[in-house]
Amino acid sequence: MAISGDQFKGAMSRWASGVAIVTTRAGEKPYGMTVSDFSGASLSPPLVTVCAARESQTTRMIAEGRCFAINILAEGQRALSNRFASKQDADRRFEGLVTSEAKTGAPLLPGCAANLDCSLVATYEAGDHVIYLGQVEDVRLADSEPLVYHRGRYGRFASD
């Protein structure tokens, strides 16, 4: 007997995670969405996975553009996370943002703890999501603490 979606969501909310915005470019238009489901998959070659909601416009554009960037948010970027998580005004998410272009063409967001530029290697169907496997082509790092998400709230990383 399968558990309900609410039960699964409740269990997963107990897993603290970082927050990232996945961006891509298809043609001249940038796309992006907030995600909490991404992880490293391999060191050699450097691979990452991203789980993206099937109905998201950004999800379809990753497949079309064949690239994506993972922009790991810094602790002061809650508003940016909310902006890219909202389904309203999805076409206006990049308004007023100054981005740079990664080697693959994906937009890189400013002020992030890290930016990973990825070329799309494989796509897997997974229920109401799509899992993208990307090879990391380039990385930019900043000396900042990550934005953390747990039980439906943002938090901070506390060091000893």
C-alpha positions as CSV (number, residue, x, y, z in Angstrom):
1,M,0.0,0.0,0.0
2,A,1.5,3.3,-1.1
3,I,1.7,6.3,1.3
4,S,-0.1,9.5,0.5
5,G,1.5,12.5,-1.1
6,D,1.1,14.4,2.1
7,Q,2.8,11.7,4.1
8,F,5.7,11.6,1.7
9,K,6.0,15.4,1.7
10,G,5.9,15.5,5.5
11,A,8.7,12.9,5.7
12,M,10.8,14.7,3.1
13,S,10.4,18.0,4.9
14,R,12.5,16.6,7.7
15,W,15.5,16.5,5.4
16,A,17.3,19.8,5.6
17,S,18.7,20.8,2.2
18,G,20.3,23.7,0.4
19,V,18.4,25.7,-2.1
20,A,19.3,26.2,-5.7
21,I,17.9,27.8,-8.8
22,V,18.3,25.8,-12.0
23,T,18.6,28.0,-15.0
24,T,18.8,27.2,-18.7
25,R,18.5,29.0,-22.1
26,A,16.6,27.8,-25.1
27,G,17.2,30.2,-28.0
28,E,17.6,33.7,-26.6
29,K,15.2,33.3,-23.6
30,P,16.4,32.4,-20.1
31,Y,14.3,30.1,-17.9
32,G,14.8,29.2,-14.2
33,M,13.1,27.5,-11.2
34,T,13.9,27.0,-7.6
35,V,14.8,23.4,-6.7
36,S,15.8,21.5,-3.5
37,D,16.3,18.2,-5.2
38,F,19.8,18.1,-6.7
39,S,22.8,16.1,-5.8
40,G,26.3,15.1,-6.9
41,A,26.2,11.8,-8.8
42,S,29.9,11.2,-9.7
43,L,33.4,12.6,-9.2
44,S,34.9,11.2,-12.3
45,P,33.5,12.5,-14.5
46,P,31.8,15.2,-12.4
47,L,28.1,14.6,-12.7
48,V,25.0,16.0,-10.9
49,T,21.3,15.1,-10.9
50,V,18.4,17.5,-10.8
51,C,14.8,16.5,-10.2
52,A,12.4,18.9,-11.9
53,A,8.6,19.0,-11.9
54,R,7.3,17.7,-15.2
55,E,4.8,20.6,-15.6
56,S,7.4,23.3,-15.2
57,Q,8.2,25.3,-18.4
58,T,11.9,25.3,-17.3
59,T,11.9,21.5,-17.3
60,R,10.9,21.4,-21.0
61,M,13.5,24.1,-21.8
62,I,16.4,22.1,-20.2
63,A,15.7,19.3,-22.7
64,E,15.5,21.7,-25.6
65,G,18.6,23.8,-24.6
66,R,20.7,20.7,-23.6
67,C,22.3,22.6,-20.8
68,F,21.6,23.9,-17.3
69,A,23.3,25.8,-14.4
70,I,22.8,25.0,-10.8
71,N,23.0,28.3,-8.8
72,I,23.4,27.3,-5.2
73,L,21.9,30.2,-3.2
74,A,23.7,32.1,-0.4
75,E,22.0,32.7,2.9
76,G,20.9,36.2,1.9
77,Q,19.0,35.1,-1.2
78,R,15.6,34.1,0.2
79,A,13.8,36.6,-2.0
80,L,15.5,35.2,-5.1
81,S,14.5,31.7,-4.1
82,N,10.8,32.8,-3.6
83,R,10.9,34.7,-6.9
84,F,11.9,31.6,-8.9
85,A,9.7,29.3,-6.9
86,S,6.4,31.2,-7.6
87,K,4.4,29.9,-10.5
88,Q,3.0,33.4,-11.0
89,D,5.0,35.7,-13.2
90,A,7.2,32.9,-14.4
91,D,8.0,34.9,-17.6
92,R,9.3,37.8,-15.4
93,R,11.7,35.9,-13.1
94,F,14.8,37.4,-14.8
95,E,13.5,41.0,-15.0
96,G,16.1,43.3,-13.4
97,L,18.6,40.6,-12.8
98,V,22.1,41.0,-14.3
99,T,23.3,37.5,-15.2
100,S,26.4,36.2,-16.8
101,E,26.6,33.5,-19.4
102,A,28.1,30.2,-18.7
103,K,30.3,28.3,-21.1
104,T,27.2,26.2,-22.1
105,G,25.1,29.3,-22.5
106,A,23.0,28.8,-19.3
107,P,22.5,32.0,-17.3
108,L,24.5,32.3,-14.0
109,L,22.9,34.2,-11.2
110,P,25.0,36.7,-9.2
111,G,25.8,36.5,-5.5
112,C,25.4,32.7,-5.2
113,A,27.5,30.5,-3.0
114,A,28.4,28.4,-6.1
115,N,27.4,28.1,-9.8
116,L,27.7,24.8,-11.6
117,D,27.6,24.9,-15.4
118,C,26.3,21.6,-16.8
119,S,25.8,20.0,-20.2
120,L,22.8,17.6,-20.3
121,V,23.9,13.9,-20.4
122,A,20.7,12.0,-19.8
123,T,17.0,12.3,-19.0
124,Y,15.0,9.9,-16.9
125,E,11.2,9.9,-16.4
126,A,10.3,9.6,-12.7
127,G,6.6,9.9,-11.8
128,D,5.6,13.6,-11.8
129,H,9.2,14.7,-12.2
130,V,12.0,14.4,-14.7
131,I,15.6,13.6,-13.5
132,Y,18.3,15.3,-15.5
133,L,21.9,14.1,-15.4
134,G,24.4,16.8,-16.2
135,Q,28.2,16.8,-16.6
136,V,29.7,19.8,-14.8
137,E,31.7,21.8,-17.3
138,D,32.7,24.7,-15.1
139,V,32.2,25.9,-11.5
140,R,32.4,29.3,-9.8
141,L,32.7,29.4,-6.0
142,A,32.1,32.2,-3.5
143,D,33.0,32.4,0.2
144,S,29.5,32.6,1.5
145,E,27.2,30.4,3.6
146,P,24.4,28.5,1.9
147,L,20.7,29.2,2.1
148,V,19.1,26.2,4.0
149,Y,15.5,24.9,3.8
150,H,13.9,22.6,6.4
151,R,10.2,21.9,7.3
152,G,8.9,24.6,5.0
153,R,11.1,27.3,6.3
154,Y,14.4,28.9,5.4
155,G,17.3,28.7,7.9
156,R,21.0,29.3,8.3
157,F,23.9,27.1,8.6
158,A,25.2,27.1,12.1
159,S,28.9,26.4,12.6
160,D,30.5,25.1,15.8
